[in-house]
Amino acid sequence: MSTRMIVALSFVPMESLDVALGALVDEIPLDLMDCFEDFYIGRPGRNQTRRRALFPPETWSVYERTLNGGDYQQLCGSSP
């Protein structure tokens, strides 16, 4: 169930990811949360910012694509 919750974050607006992640913190195992932060969101840093993730939300978020009726299959390629 916790993996489905993390996958659902791809449909959250990027500016709301911290709030959504905070809502899931008690539902997701700590090791999975740590891995997700390291690779996909970035660890919290100073001044209410996050460090750059290996795969930042701009590369995997489908929120804007969903609103614009885009294709989810082309996340790794160029935008249609």
MDTraj code that builds the backbone (N, CA, C; nanometers):
import mdtraj as md
import numpy as np

residues = "MET SER THR ARG MET ILE VAL ALA LEU SER PHE VAL PRO MET GLU SER LEU ASP VAL ALA LEU GLY ALA LEU VAL ASP GLU ILE PRO LEU ASP LEU MET ASP CYS PHE GLU ASP PHE TYR ILE GLY ARG PRO GLY ARG ASN GLN THR ARG ARG ARG ALA LEU PHE PRO PRO GLU THR TRP SER VAL TYR GLU ARG THR LEU ASN GLY GLY ASP TYR GLN GLN LEU CYS GLY SER SER PRO".split()
xyz = np.array([
    [0.0815, -0.1186, 0.0000],
    [0.0000, 0.0000, 0.0000],
    [0.0865, 0.1259, 0.0000],
    [0.1988, 0.1252, 0.0723],
    [0.2815, 0.2452, 0.0813],
    [0.3443, 0.2818, -0.0534],
    [0.3722, 0.1816, -0.1368],
    [0.4273, 0.2136, -0.2694],
    [0.3232, 0.2841, -0.3543],
    [0.1999, 0.2475, -0.3426],
    [0.0942, 0.3171, -0.4166],
    [0.0832, 0.4621, -0.3727],
    [0.1022, 0.4860, -0.2445],
    [0.0967, 0.6227, -0.1940],
    [0.2095, 0.7070, -0.2534],
    [0.3266, 0.6486, -0.2637],
    [0.4400, 0.7225, -0.3203],
    [0.4172, 0.7481, -0.4684],
    [0.3672, 0.6509, -0.5405],
    [0.3389, 0.6687, -0.6830],
    [0.2361, 0.7800, -0.7028],
    [0.1409, 0.7898, -0.6127],
    [0.0385, 0.8940, -0.6229],
    [0.0979, 1.0342, -0.6130],
    [0.2164, 1.0485, -0.5542],
    [0.2806, 1.1800, -0.5444],
    [0.3131, 1.2384, -0.6817],
    [0.3203, 1.1544, -0.7834],
    [0.3486, 1.2061, -0.9174],
    [0.2323, 1.2892, -0.9720],
    [0.1157, 1.2806, -0.9080],
    [-0.0011, 1.3580, -0.9509],
    [-0.0267, 1.4809, -0.8631],
    [0.0658, 1.5106, -0.7729],
    [0.0541, 1.6257, -0.6831],
    [0.1307, 1.7432, -0.7442],
    [0.0755, 1.8656, -0.7353],
    [0.1507, 1.9818, -0.7854],
    [0.2860, 1.9917, -0.7138],
    [0.3904, 2.0269, -0.7863],
    [0.5241, 2.0305, -0.7287],
    [0.5334, 2.1212, -0.6066],
    [0.4593, 2.2316, -0.6062],
    [0.4663, 2.3228, -0.4923],
    [0.3964, 2.2658, -0.3686],
    [0.3230, 2.1561, -0.3840],
    [0.2531, 2.0929, -0.2717],
    [0.3168, 1.9611, -0.2292],
    [0.4294, 1.9253, -0.2865],
    [0.4918, 1.7970, -0.2550],
    [0.5317, 1.7855, -0.1081],
    [0.5844, 1.8916, -0.0484],
    [0.6237, 1.8843, 0.0921],
    [0.5038, 1.8561, 0.1822],
    [0.3920, 1.9192, 0.1539],
    [0.2694, 1.8970, 0.2329],
    [0.2215, 1.7530, 0.2147],
    [0.2187, 1.7065, 0.0908],
    [0.1741, 1.5693, 0.0624],
    [0.2669, 1.4670, 0.1268],
    [0.3966, 1.4916, 0.1183],
    [0.4931, 1.4002, 0.1789],
    [0.4764, 1.3985, 0.3307],
    [0.4515, 1.5142, 0.3886],
    [0.4282, 1.5214, 0.5329],
    [0.3061, 1.4423, 0.5755],
    [0.2048, 1.4397, 0.4919],
    [0.0836, 1.3635, 0.5224],
    [0.1091, 1.2130, 0.5188],
    [0.2085, 1.1717, 0.4427],
    [0.2382, 1.0285, 0.4285],
    [0.3455, 0.9782, 0.5239],
    [0.4104, 1.0677, 0.5954],
    [0.5267, 1.0291, 0.6747],
    [0.4968, 0.9188, 0.7774],
    [0.3774, 0.9157, 0.8315],
    [0.3424, 0.8112, 0.9287],
    [0.2949, 0.6823, 0.8628],
    [0.2683, 0.6858, 0.7333],
    [0.2144, 0.5707, 0.6616],
    [0.3210, 0.4910, 0.5875],
    [0.4345, 0.5530, 0.5616],
    [0.5388, 0.4914, 0.4793],
    [0.6575, 0.4527, 0.5669],
    [0.7126, 0.3329, 0.5503],
    [0.8294, 0.2935, 0.6291],
    [0.9442, 0.3939, 0.6123],
    [1.0162, 0.4181, 0.7198],
    [1.1222, 0.5194, 0.7213],
    [1.2287, 0.4955, 0.6151],
    [1.2677, 0.3690, 0.5932],
    [1.3712, 0.3422, 0.4926],
    [1.3225, 0.3752, 0.3514],
    [1.1957, 0.3506, 0.3242],
    [1.1387, 0.3849, 0.1944],
    [1.1284, 0.5369, 0.1788],
    [1.0888, 0.6054, 0.2846],
    [1.0806, 0.7514, 0.2824],
    [1.2188, 0.8127, 0.2595],
    [1.3200, 0.7609, 0.3274],
    [1.4571, 0.8111, 0.3097],
    [1.5035, 0.7934, 0.1656],
    [1.4782, 0.6777, 0.1100],
    [1.5169, 0.6499, -0.0277],
    [1.4447, 0.7444, -0.1237],
    [1.3158, 0.7644, -0.1027],
    [1.2385, 0.8532, -0.1892],
    [1.2911, 0.9956, -0.1813],
    [1.3212, 1.0421, -0.0611],
    [1.3753, 1.1773, -0.0467],
    [1.5113, 1.1897, -0.1148],
    [1.5970, 1.0928, -0.0952],
    [1.7308, 1.0986, -0.1555],
    [1.7248, 1.1041, -0.3076],
    [1.6437, 1.0205, -0.3658],
    [1.6449, 1.0059, -0.5110],
    [1.5431, 1.0921, -0.5850],
    [1.4284, 1.1218, -0.5242],
    [1.3210, 1.1834, -0.6005],
    [1.2744, 1.3226, -0.5552],
    [1.3000, 1.3599, -0.4323],
    [1.2558, 1.4917, -0.3871],
    [1.3733, 1.5759, -0.3390],
    [1.4705, 1.5125, -0.2771],
    [1.5834, 1.5843, -0.2186],
    [1.5635, 1.5981, -0.0688],
    [1.6714, 1.5859, 0.0043],
    [1.6645, 1.5975, 0.1503],
    [1.6408, 1.7429, 0.1909],
    [1.5689, 1.7621, 0.3018],
    [1.5518, 1.8998, 0.3499],
    [1.6876, 1.9620, 0.3816],
    [1.7035, 2.0856, 0.3398],
    [1.8268, 2.1585, 0.3665],
    [1.7989, 2.2776, 0.4555],
    [1.8855, 2.3738, 0.4482],
    [1.8687, 2.4955, 0.5280],
    [1.7688, 2.5889, 0.4630],
    [1.7161, 2.6787, 0.5420],
    [1.6273, 2.7846, 0.4932],
    [1.5031, 2.7324, 0.4207],
    [1.4441, 2.6248, 0.4712],
    [1.3206, 2.5701, 0.4137],
    [1.3355, 2.5294, 0.2670],
    [1.4523, 2.4882, 0.2267],
    [1.4753, 2.4422, 0.0896],
    [1.5103, 2.2938, 0.0927],
    [1.5172, 2.2355, -0.0240],
    [1.5595, 2.0956, -0.0354],
    [1.6829, 2.0876, -0.1233],
    [1.7681, 1.9918, -0.0924],
    [1.8831, 1.9664, -0.1787],
    [1.8351, 1.9063, -0.3095],
    [1.9142, 1.9189, -0.4105],
    [1.8773, 1.8661, -0.5425],
    [1.8765, 1.7131, -0.5379],
    [1.7677, 1.6541, -0.5866],
    [1.7540, 1.5086, -0.5914],
    [1.8187, 1.4540, -0.7182],
    [1.8505, 1.3273, -0.7168],
    [1.9064, 1.2623, -0.8343],
    [1.8073, 1.2681, -0.9511],
    [1.6799, 1.2442, -0.9222],
    [1.5721, 1.2543, -1.0210],
    [1.4706, 1.3548, -0.9671],
    [1.4905, 1.4840, -0.9908],
    [1.4033, 1.5852, -0.9320],
    [1.2597, 1.5756, -0.9838],
    [1.1651, 1.6318, -0.9086],
    [1.0239, 1.6230, -0.9464],
    [0.9941, 1.6715, -1.0880],
    [1.0712, 1.7632, -1.1396],
    [1.0481, 1.8112, -1.2764],
    [1.0578, 1.6986, -1.3791],
    [1.1307, 1.5927, -1.3457],
    [1.1472, 1.4818, -1.4403],
    [1.0393, 1.3750, -1.4282],
    [0.9741, 1.3644, -1.3120],
    [0.8776, 1.2554, -1.2949],
    [0.7356, 1.3001, -1.2631],
    [0.7153, 1.4246, -1.2327],
    [0.5805, 1.4718, -1.2007],
    [0.4929, 1.4729, -1.3264],
    [0.3726, 1.4209, -1.3134],
    [0.2794, 1.4207, -1.4267],
    [0.1601, 1.5124, -1.4007],
    [0.1692, 1.5944, -1.2992],
    [0.0582, 1.6832, -1.2647],
    [0.0227, 1.7756, -1.3814],
    [0.1187, 1.8519, -1.4309],
    [0.0931, 1.9447, -1.5420],
    [0.0525, 1.8684, -1.6683],
    [0.1172, 1.7570, -1.6918],
    [0.0870, 1.6748, -1.8089],
    [-0.0571, 1.6256, -1.8035],
    [-0.1036, 1.5911, -1.6840],
    [-0.2412, 1.5461, -1.6672],
    [-0.3394, 1.6593, -1.6971],
    [-0.3107, 1.7774, -1.6457],
    [-0.3982, 1.8913, -1.6703],
    [-0.4053, 1.9269, -1.8181],
    [-0.2945, 1.9084, -1.8890],
    [-0.2876, 1.9435, -2.0303],
    [-0.3259, 1.8287, -2.1229],
    [-0.3687, 1.7158, -2.0657],
    [-0.4095, 1.6019, -2.1466],
    [-0.2942, 1.5327, -2.2152],
    [-0.1761, 1.5380, -2.1553],
    [-0.0565, 1.4793, -2.2158],
    [-0.0462, 1.3297, -2.1996],
    [0.0588, 1.2743, -2.2561],
    [0.0860, 1.1318, -2.2551],
    [0.1814, 1.0989, -2.1407],
    [0.1465, 1.0017, -2.0562],
    [0.2318, 0.9628, -1.9444],
    [0.3482, 0.8750, -1.9882],
    [0.3426, 0.8204, -2.1058],
    [0.4434, 0.7250, -2.1514],
    [0.5761, 0.7901, -2.1859],
    [0.5765, 0.9204, -2.2123],
    [0.6966, 0.9855, -2.2607],
    [0.7668, 1.0663, -2.1531],
    [0.7699, 1.0185, -2.0314],
    [0.8310, 1.0931, -1.9222],
    [0.9826, 1.1054, -1.9373],
    [1.0463, 1.0096, -1.9994],
    [1.1916, 1.0130, -2.0113],
    [1.2385, 1.0804, -2.1390],
    [1.1511, 1.1015, -2.2314],
    [1.1878, 1.1655, -2.3572],
    [1.1508, 1.3117, -2.3584],
    [1.1509, 1.3682, -2.4748],
    [1.1120, 1.5085, -2.4862],
    [0.9605, 1.5224, -2.4747],
    [0.9153, 1.6374, -2.4321],
    [0.7716, 1.6611, -2.4166],
    [0.7043, 1.6709, -2.5526],
    [0.5825, 1.6184, -2.5624],
    [0.5104, 1.6260, -2.6906],
    [0.4667, 1.7665, -2.7207],
])
top = md.Topology()
chain = top.add_chain()
for i, resn in enumerate(residues, 1):
    res = top.add_residue(resn, chain, resSeq=i)
    for name in ("N", "CA", "C"):
        top.add_atom(name, md.element.get_by_symbol(name[0]), res)
traj = md.Trajectory(xyz[None], top)
